[in-house]
Amino acid sequence: MSADSAYERGSDVSEGRPPADGPVKLNTSVAHNARVWNYWIGGKDNYEVDRQVGEHVAGLFPVIRAVARADREFLGRAVRCLAEERGVRQFLDIGTGLPTVHNTHEMAQRIAPDSRIVYVDNDPIVLAHARTLLTSSAEGVTDYIDADVHDPDAILRRAAETLDLSRPVAVMMLGILNFVLDTDKARDIVRRVMAAVPSGSFLVLTHPTFDAEFGGAGNVAAMEFWNENATPPIIARAKTEVAAFLDGLDLLEPGLVPCSQWRAGPDSPAVVPQFGAVAVKP
């Protein structure tokens, strides 16, 4: 999600119904994160420029496909944990990316059909897929907001049309704060969103790192290439910087760890340079 999107965008999905049709103009001459990420996890919703950039990044940083898979698998474990163990029935998924298998609403509503999910993104190809794929169970609600992470007040205002913000909400920020280049701004966005939800709400996040301890050294050259050849620009952060996003919240075990290791099974995949955490607002 970029503040300076290269695209023109349409409207939203409300209560599982596709929005009114509107023009969606795609700039296919520049690689975009949502489509390149889709390419890395084996999807087909991408263009030649996305595949070219994706291959070049993978050459500089071969672990990137494992990062993409681990991030997606972390999403599934986090949603199951919150829906099954913590009884969460409302999810605000900011920066959802392209719909694929095992989306947030599918996993949550499989456990609790009355779950209410609001997706937020500002990429038109995500919107185009949301029109047909982000459909709710009969008992629950799935909504789509065309909005930018840099404008949390607009996100909260529109989310309140679908979610009851007086009741606990799981705020999902997977791979999105890395597109907010100013760290103070990113912390402010998290604070403003979490201030708007009550005690018992959760923050779920993932974030890439340069930390060599977790294999992140290769991220440096890869992100430099990305920022010169694709959109939106991206940044990685040290563990201490990512931990600051969780200030004032109580971490669920095992804390802030590589997302591939968060509550993974006995055959946990290798460590990846992408942190993951789930924290509760006391």
LOPALUM-412940 format. One record per residue (C-alpha): x, y, z. Coordinates in steps of 0.5 Angstrom, whole numbers, plus 500, padded with zeros to 3 digits. Last residue first. Layout:
XYZ;...
END
This chain:
491490557;492490549;494483546;500482542;502477537;509477533;512476527;519478525;522476518;529474516;527467516;529461521;528455518;521451518;519448524;518441524;516440531;510445529;510453529;508457534;512463532;518460528;517462521;515469523;522470526;521471533;517477537;514473543;513466544;508467547;503472547;506479547;503484552;502491549;504498551;510498546;509493541;511498535;518498539;519491538;520492531;525498532;529493537;529487532;532492527;528494521;527493514;525499509;520499503;519503497;512502493;513500488;519497484;525499480;530503484;527501491;527494489;534494488;536497494;531492498;535486495;542489496;540490504;536484504;542479504;544481511;537479513;539472515;536472522;543474526;545478520;539483522;537487516;529485518;523484515;516486519;510481521;505484525;499481529;496487534;490484539;484487542;483485550;482492552;479496547;480499540;482506538;488507541;491501538;490504531;493511533;499507537;500503530;500509526;504513531;510508531;510508523;511515523;516515528;519509523;519514517;519509511;512506512;512501507;515496512;509497516;505493512;508486512;503483516;499489520;493485522;489488528;485483532;479487535;476487542;469490542;467498543;470498536;464494533;466493526;462494519;461502519;467502524;472500519;470506515;472511521;478507523;481507516;480514515;484515522;489511520;491515514;498512512;496505512;492508505;485506504;480502499;476499504;473491503;468488508;467481510;461480514;458474518;452469518;452468511;459467510;463472507;465474500;472476499;473473492;469477487;470484488;476483492;480481486;479487483;480491489;487487490;489489483;487496484;492497490;490501496;489496501;484494508;480488509;475488514;473482517;467480522;466473525;459470525;462463522;466462528;472457526;471457519;469464519;476466522;480461516;476464511;476471513;483471514;485468507;486461506;488461499;489467495;487474496;492480493;495484499;492485506;495491507;491492514;487486516;482489521;479482524;473481529;470475532;476474537;475468542;482467545;483460543;480459537;479465533;486468536;490462535;487460528;488467526;495467528;497460525;494462519;498469518;504465520;503461514;503467509;509470512;513463512;511462505;513470503;520469507;521462504;520465497;525471499;531466501;534467495;536474496;540477490;537472485;531472489;530480488;532479480;527474479;521478483;523484478;523480472;516476475;513483476;515486470;512480466;505481470;502478476;496474478;498467477;500465484;506461486;508464493;513469490;509471484;504473489;509477492;511480486;503482485;502486491;509489491;508492484;513492478;512498474;510498467;503494468;500501471;493498472;487502471;481500475;474503472;468502477;463496478;459497484;462494490;461486490;457484496;460480502;458485507;461491503;466491498;469497497;470502491;475504485;482506485;487509480;494507480;501509481;500510489;503515492;501514499;503506498;500500500;
END
